[in-house]
Amino acid sequence: MSKQLKPKAKDDFFGGEEPKSRAPVKAASRGSGGEADYTAADIEVLEGLEPVRRRPGMYIGGTDEKALHHLFAEVIDNSMDEALAGHATFIGVDLSADGFLTVIDNGRGIPIDPHPKFPKKSALEVIMCTLHSGGKFDSKVYETSGGLHGVGISVVNALSSLLEVEVARSQKLYRMRFERGHPKGKLEDLGKVNNRRGTRVRFKPDTDIFGAKAAFKPQRLFKMTRSKAYLFGGVEIRWNCAPELLKGVEDVPAEATFHFPGGLKDYLAAAIHADTLVHPDIFSGKSGRNGAHGACEWAVAWTADADGFLSSYTNTVPTPDGGTHESGLRSALLRGLKDHAERVGQGKRASSITSEDVMVGAAVMLSVFVREPEFQGQTKDRLATAEAQRIVEQAMKDPFDHWLSGNPNQANRLLDFVVDRAEERLRRRQEKETARKTAGKKLRLPGKLADCTDAGLDGSELFIVEGDSAGGSAKQARDRKNQAVLPLRGKILNVASAGKDKLTANTQLADLVQAIGCGMLAQYREEDLRYQRIIIMTDADVDGAHIASLLITFFYRQMPRLIDEGHLFLAVPPLYKLTVGTKSIYARDDAHKEALIKSEFNTNAKVEVNRFKGLGEMMPAQLKETTMDPARRTLLKVVLLADDRDTTADSVERLMGTKAEARFAFISDKAEFANEELLDV
């Protein structure tokens, strides 16, 4: 995914409008919008769930795809809380063809008796229609739970066009319907039922909030559902999805049942099955009882040739931004490894290692259960409970010591691996360049690289261009002070389908890695990065887009942290030059060209249209003013959404990987979007 960065500039070479001048602001006077016209009648009071519909971002972080799927997380978290409390043994998730999502459990069921504070309303209606209502504020009802703000299910109700709740309690079935947060009638008594208990929530997100095309993604829901089963081995989760929604979707069955008694260890083993491990065994364990105060479960392995990851959860709620529980894990692993080094007489050698060295290549799953957790933000992305650090540290300390002592050979291999990482970090720090010229001699930079003259990192840019012709224009157009240019020979190797031997032997990629300077995968070092921005600059046509895709795939697979740290960009060169008389403007593509012809020139004007065949055909001055000058250019920043990484990985594998049939299926599925121009290229 990319987001556009556009500078403030006097001139916009892509046909922007001049900013309108602002008139000075005059002080308001009585009778013209002053104090007399600002009265109590102007104070608006939002009641019920109206604040949620007015400002959904305050409650679910926005209205994008992540926020849409957060609705599902809120509903299934309630069912998981019932399971953690020992009242539910199964959860069902059903995505139907009409866009409705249903979550059902066999827990106690939402109370339906009149609420003491609102005797004319059932507790169900209060919970569904009132913010900050629920049974999780008092630990007598739930020792641990994922939702403590009391806004979860009511927010889902507010942001759904239709929502229906069925509750089975005491062998009787009840139902209540809602529309955009408002009840559609009273609680219905549907009579007696046998062999059923629990809650069933069926809802459809409101397109007025999330957009007309908003819909749940089966692949994303499937992975969220499966992860819940890994987090609590005592629950069985049943998945069902309408087959028509799975057209073109890989690795998502129409029906599945999840039950993982092995918990996080099973999950981690599946995630790293193709990686080479530093040691053969996964360090895993648990402390306390799921659902009890202070419970903790973990699984850790170190990979020798891949980047690691740390996935953490609190009361089954994912915490992608980490928090205090992750700090406890890092501290426990560092202390345990240093203690082992002391026991085997290598304390001095291990004295310089840090928690960052220990986490290099570490693949970690961590789940904690704490009473009344504190999160940063309603979406619960980061845990802030100080007690969680102590809980995790104490839970892991002795088991890690025993694991290291009981497996001396693999413990020593792990110690050597971590010490090597620490020594490499220190060596890189010592060898860090003090001047770019000196570093250039040490690194033996590629001969085709036209480096910049400034030694500092701030503001420095590396333009990756296709071919010597484009490289020649770019070298003349650049600012030598802080802009470097590296020409490549056409299309690079597709790293998603090539083997490790081909990748290692490819001189173009070797030159690119050498020029950037920060290494790949587990060897990546942010402090050794030679440029603040890496800018892919290819022709504004289909071939250029293909080359850009190959380069992005390379960085995604081999330097993911380069993207995570915000260093990768795409240049936006023009495809057309439009001229009438002395006036010339540039257009990015055909649609932009047609729009500019209508908006920027007179109806009867004869517009001269020149199509650039490539960057090499552009004069250096044109390339500078449209694409390379920071004051006038447009850049696209390449970003990875934290909550959508699995989907991204699957998409890259499907489109760029070794399975030609997967690409064929994608092309067939998207054939309706192809046009004759693309087919002719």
N, C-alpha and C positions, 0 to 999 in steps of 0.2 A: 504494500500500500504506500502511497506517497501523498505528501501534502505540499501545497504551493507556497513558496516564499517569494514575495514580490517587494522590491525596494521602493522607497519613496524617491521619485525623480521628477524633474521638471518636464522631461520629454519621455513619452512612452512610444517605443518604436513598434509596438504591436497594436496601435490604434486606440489607445486609451484617451479618455476625455481630460481636458484641463480642469483642475479643481476650481470650483466656484469661489469667488472671494466672499469672505464673511463680513457682514455688517457689524459694527460695534454693538455690544449688548447694553441696553439702557436699563436703568433701575426701574422696577415696576412701580406704578403709581396707583392710588386709589381709583377704582372704577375701570382699571385696565389690567386686571390680573394681579393686583396687589393684595395687601393683607385683607381687605374687606371681602375679596372674592375667594379667600381660602378659609373655609369654615369647617365645622364638624361634619357637615354633609359631604365633604370631600374625602373623609376618612372611610376607606372601604374595609369591611370585616368579612373575611373568608371563613365560611363555616364548613363543618363536615370534612369531606375529602376534596373540596374545591382547591385547597392549596397544592395538593398533589398534582392535579390536572393543570394548574396554572404554571407550576414550577417543578416538573418531574425530575429535572436534574438534581434538585436538592435531596431527592429520596433514592434515586437509582442511578445517579451519575450522568444522565443524559437521555437521549432518545435514539441512540444508534443501535447497532446489532448487539453489542455487549449488554446494553441496558435492557433490550428486549429479552434476552435470554436470562437476565438477572431475575425476571419475573418467575421463571421456572425454578431458579435456585431458591427463591423465597418459599415457594410452595413445597418443594421436595424437602427442604430443610425442616419444615414443620413435621413431616412424616418421619424423617430421620430422628428428630428429637423424641418422638414417641417410641421408636425402636431403641434408642440409647437408654431410655428410661425403663425399658423392659416390657413395654406394653404392646409393641407391634413386632411381628416376625416377617412380614412381607410388605413390599411397596410395589405398586403397578404404575407404569408410565405408558400412556397411549397417545400417539399423535395421529389424528384423523385427517382425511383428505380435505375436509372443509376448513382446516386451519385451527380447529379446537385442540387444546392439549388437556389431557386428563391425568390427574395424579390421585391414586387411591391407596389407602393403607388399612390394616386391620387393628389399629390402635383403639384407644378409648372412645374416640369420636368427640367432636367439639360439643361442649355443653349446650343444651337447647332450653333449659329452664329459664324463667324470668331472672333478669339481672337485678341484684339488690338495689343498685343505684338508679337503675332505669326499669322499674317494675313493669312498664308497658311494653318492654322489648325483651326478646330472648337474648341470652348470652351470645348466641351465634350472630345475631344482627349487630350487636354491640361490637363484637370482634371484627366483623367484616366492614363496618361503616365508621368506626371511630379510631382515630390515630392514638397510639400509645395505650392500647388495650390488649390484654393477653394474659396467659398464665405463666409467664416466664420471669416476671419481676420478683416473685417469691420463690426461693429455692426449695420450698416444701413440695412444689408441684413438679419441677424439673431440677435435678441436681446440676446438670449441665445442659446447655442448649445453644443452638447456633444463632437464634434471634432473640435479642434482649431489648431492642428498642420499642417493640410493640407496634411497629408500623408495617411489617412485612406483608401479611395477607391482605390487610386493608389497602395497601398501596397497589397490590395486584388487582384488587377489586376496582379501585379508582381508575386504573389505566386499561381496563378491559371493556370492550364494547358489550360483551355479555359474560356473565359468570354464574355458575350454578353450583350449589353446595348440597350434597346429600350426606346425612349423618345417620348411622345405625347405632342406636344405644338401647340397651335393655330390651332387645328383640323387637324394636319398633324403628321404622324408617321415617326420616323427616327430610324435607327439601325446601330450599329457598333460592330464588333467582334475583339477580341484580343486573342493572344496566348502567354502565359508566359510574359505578359506585352507589347508585340509588336502588333501594329495594323495589322489586316488581311484585308487589303483593306481600302477604304475610307468610310466616313459616307454615308449611303444609305438613300435615300428619298423613303419611301414606299407608299407615296401617302396620300390621305385624309382619315381621320377617324372621326367618329361622337361619341359623348358621351364618350370620353376617353381623359384623360390627366394624366400626371405624368411620373414616371420613373420605369422601370422594369430591374433589374439586375439578370442575371442568370450566375452562375459560378460553377466550380469544382476545388477543391484544387489540387495542383500539387503533384503527388506522388513522384516526384524527390526531393521534399523539405520535405514532411511530412511522407514519407515511403509508401511502396506498399500497406499496409493494412489500410492506413488512410481513415477514413470515418466519416461523421457527425453522432452523436448519437441522434436518435429521442427524447429520454427522456430529454436530455440536452437542445436541441433546443426548445422543447415544453415548458420547464420551463422558459427559457430565454424569449421566446415570450410572455408567459402569464404575466411575471413580468413587461414587458413594458406597458401592458394595465393597470395594477394596478397603474403605476406611472403617467399616464395621462388619466383622466377619459373622456377626449374629443375625444379619438380615438377608433375606432373599429379595432381589429386585427383578421384576418381570418387565420386559420391554416389548412394545408393540408399535409398529408404524405402518401406515397405509402404503401398500406396494407402489402406487402411482407417484408417491412422493420420493421414491428412491431411484427414479430414472436418472442415470448418469452419476449416481452417488456410489462410491466404492466402499467396501468394508463395513457396510451398515446393513444388518439383516432386518427382515420384516418382523421377526420374533426372536427373542433371546431371554435367557434366564441367567442372572448373575448371583453367585454365592461363592465367596472366597474365604474359607476358614483361615488360610495362611496370611490374609490381610496384605499389608504393605510389602512384605517380602515377595509375595507372588507378583504384585504389580511391578516391583523393581526388576525382578528376574525377567519378566516379559519385555520390559523397556530396554534392557541392556544386553539382550540375548546375542546380538551380533557384535558386541564390542569385546576387545581384548582387555582382560582385567589384570591389574597389578597383582592381585591375590585371587585365589579361586573361590573363596567363600564370601557370602554376603553377611555383613555384621547387622543383625537384626534383633529386636526384642521389644518387650513392652513392660510397663510398670504401672501398677494400680489396676483398677477395674474400669472398663469402658462405662461411662456414665457416672463414675465417681469423681470426687474432687481430686484433681492432680494426676489424672491418668495420662500416660504418654506411650506412644508406639513409634518405632523408627526402623528404617532399613537403609544401610549405607554400603556402597561399593566404590572402588576407585578404578577408573578406566585409564588404560595406558596410552591410547591413541585417539581419544575423543574428548570433546568438551563435556564437563559435568553439568549437573543441574541440581537445583534444590527446590522441591515442591513441598510446601508446608500447608497444614490445615489446623484450624482451631474449632473444635466441636463439629467436625466434618465440613466446615466452611473454608474454602480455599483462601489463602492469604498470599497473593502473588507478590506483594510488596514486602513480605517478610515480617519482621518484628522481633519481639523479645524472645520468643521461643526459638527462633533461628540463632539468636545470639547465644543462648544457652547451649545449643548443639555445637556451635563452632568452638566455644570455650571448652566443652567437655572433650571434644576430639583433640584439640591442641594440648590440653593438659595431660590427657591419657598417653599421647604419643611421646611427649617430653618425659613423662615418668618412665615409660618403657625404655627410652634411650638411656636414662640414668641407670636402670637395672642392668642393661647389657654393656655398660661402660662407654656409651657414646654420647654422654650428656653434653660435653663441650661441642661436639660436632653438630648437635641438634639445637644448640642454644639460640641460633639466629632464626629459627623457623617461626613463622607467624600463622595466624588462623587462615590468612589468604593462601599461604603455601599449602596448608593442609587441604583446603577446599579445591585446589586445582585438580581437575579430573574427577572430583567426587560426584557421584550420582546419589542423591539423597531424597528419601521420602520421610516426612516427619508429620505426625499427627498428635495433637495434644487435646485434652479435655479439661477445661478449667471452669470453675463456677463464676458466673457473672464476668465474662471477659470484657475488656475495654478495647474497642477498635478505633482507628483513626478514620472517621467518615462512615456514613450510613452503609456504604457498599462493602464495608468490612475487609478492605484490601490489606490492612496492616494491623498486626496485634500490638497493643500498647500496654498490656497487663505486665507490670514489673515482676510479679510473682512467677510468671511463666518461665522466665529465665532460670530461676532457682529450681523449679520443678524439673525441667529438662536436664539441667546440669547434674542434679543429684540422681535422676533416674538413669542416666547413661554412664556415669562415672565408673561404678564398679563393674557393670557388664562389659564395658570396653576394656578395662584393665584385664578382666578374666579372658576375654577373647584374644587379646594380644599375648598374654602369658600362655594360654593354651595352644596357640598356633605360632610358635616362635619363628618358623621359616617365613611364613607369609607376613608376620609382623615385621621382620627385618627387611623384607622386600618393600613393604609399605614405607618404612622409615627411610630406606635408601631413596625411594621415589620422591618423598616429600623433601628430604634434605637436598636432593639434586635440584628441585624446583627453587628452593631457597637460595642455593649457591648461584643458580642461573640468574635469579632476580638481582642478587647483589652484584654479580659480574656485569650485568647489563647496566645497572646504575652507575658503576665505576667507568664503564666504557661509553656512557652517554655523551653524545657529541656536544662540544662547547661552541663549535662554529660549523656551519653547514659545509664549508669547503673541506675542512678537516674530516668531517664525517663522510663526505663524498669519497675521499681517498681511501678511508678505511673500509667502506662498504663496497668499493669497486662498482659503483652504480652503472646501470646499463648505458651503453654508448649512445643510444637514441634518445635518452632522457635529456631534455633541456631543463636543467634545474634552475631554481630561483636563487637570487643572491643573498637575501636576508637569512640570517641564522635562526631567527625566532620562529616558534610554531604558530603564534597568533596571526590569523589572517592568511596563512599560507595555503595554497591550493595546488592540487595536481589534476590536470586535465588529461583524461585517457581518451585518445582519439583513434579513429580507424584509418590506417594507411599513411604513407609518407606525404601524400599530397595535402590531406587535411592537416597533418602534423606541421607541414611547412607554413600554411596559412595561420595556424594557431600560434606557432612560435613567433611570427611577426606581429600578431594581434595582441599577444599577452603583455602583462605588466611584468617585466623581468624581475622586479623587486620581490614579488611574492607569488607569482604564478609560474608553475612548472608544467611541461608538456611531455607526455610519453606516447608516441605513436605505436600502434599495434598493427600486425599484418592481418587485416580482415577479421574473419570470425575465429574466436578463440575456441579452445577445447570445451566441450560440454561436460563439466565435472560431475553432473548428476548421473551420467550414463557411462563414464569412463572409469577404468580401474585405477587403483592407487599407483601402479607402475607408470601408466600413461601420464598421470598427473605429475608425478615426480620428474619424468623425463621431458616435460613440455617447457621449452625455453622461454616462450612468451609469458607464461604464468610465472616462471621463475624470475624473469625480469620485473614483472609487476610487483611480486612480493618483495623483491629486493629494493625496489624504489620506494615502496610504502614504508618498509623497515620494521614493522611491528610483529612479524611472524604470523603463524596460522594456528587455529584450533587451540589446544591446550598451551601452545607456546606463545600465544598472543600476549603482547605486553603494550598496554596503552601508553606507557611512558616513553616507548621507543618509536611511536608514530611520528613520521617526518612531516606530515601535512595535516592541517586542521580540517580541510575539506578534500574529499576524493570525488571528482566530478566526471561522470561518464558523459562524453560529448560525441554523439553519433549523428549520422545523417537523419533528416526528418522524413524517412520513408520506411517501408516495411523491412528492408534489409538492415537499416540502422536500428530499428526496434528489435530485430532478432539479435543483433550483436549486443545491444544493451541488456536484453534478457539473459544472454549467456554470461555476461559480466556480473549482473545482479545475482544469478544463480551461483557463480563462483564465490562472491563475497558472502552470500547467505550460507553456503555450505562450509567454506574454509575460514571465513573471518566474521562470524555472526556478531561478535562484540563490536566490530567496526560500525555495524548498523545500529546496534543497541546504544552505542555512545553518540550517535547522531552525526557521523562523519561522511556518510555516503549520499551523493546527490546526482540528479540527472539534469543536464543542460537542456534548454528548450530552444533550439535554433529554428529559424523560419524556413518554410518550404517555398513561399512565394514572395516576390517583391512587386508591389502594385504602384504604378506611376501614372500621374496625370499632370502634365506640364512640369513644374519644378517640385511638386509634392510627391513624396515617396513614403510608403508605409509598408510594413512587413506582416505577413500572415503565417500562422503556425501550420494550418492545414486547410483543406477544402472548405469546411464549414466556416472557419474563421475568415477565409478569403471572401466568401459570398456575403457574410455579415458586414465586413468592412467596406465592400463595394457599395452596399446599400446605405451604410451609415456615414461614410467619410467622403463620398464623392457625389456630385450632382447626378441626377437621374440620366441625363443625356450625355454625360461625359464619356469619352472613349478611354477606357482604362487599359493601360499596357500591363500585361501580366507576364512576369518572368518567373519560371519555375527553376529553382536551384537543383542541380543534379546531385549535389553533395557539398560538404563543407569545403572541399578542396577547390570548388569552383568559385566560392565567395572570395571577394577581395578581403585582405586582412582588416581593412577599416570597417567593412560591413560586418565581418565576424565579431570584431571587437564591440561595435556599438549595439549589436542585437543579442549577443550570446555570452560575451566574456567580461564586459564592463560591469562591475558590481553595482554601479549606480543606475543601470538601465536594463539589465538582464532579468530573466525569470528563472529560478531554480526549483526543481521538485526534490523534496527531501524524502529519501527512502526510509520508511519506518516499519517496524514489526509490532503489531498490537499484542500486548502481553497476554490477553485472554484468548487470542486466536492463533496461537503458535502451532497447535496440532493441525488445524485446518490448512495453515500455510504450508506446513511440511508435506501434507498429503497432496496438496495442489502442485507443489514443485515436483514431487515424485511422479505424479500422474502425467504432467505436461513435459517434463524434462528428463524423466528416468528411462529405464531400459525397456519398459513395456510399451511397445508400439500400439498394441490394441487399446490401451488406456487413452492414448492421444487420439486414436481413431474414433473412439466413443465420444470424446470431448468434441472433436470437430463435427461429428455427425449430429450431436446434440445442439451445437451452436451454429449449424449451417444456415439457419434462417437469418443470422446476423451478418453473414458475408455479403459483400456487394461485388459487382462486376469489376470495379477498379482493383480491388484486392486480388481477385482471381486472375487478373491479367498481369499482375506484377511478377 
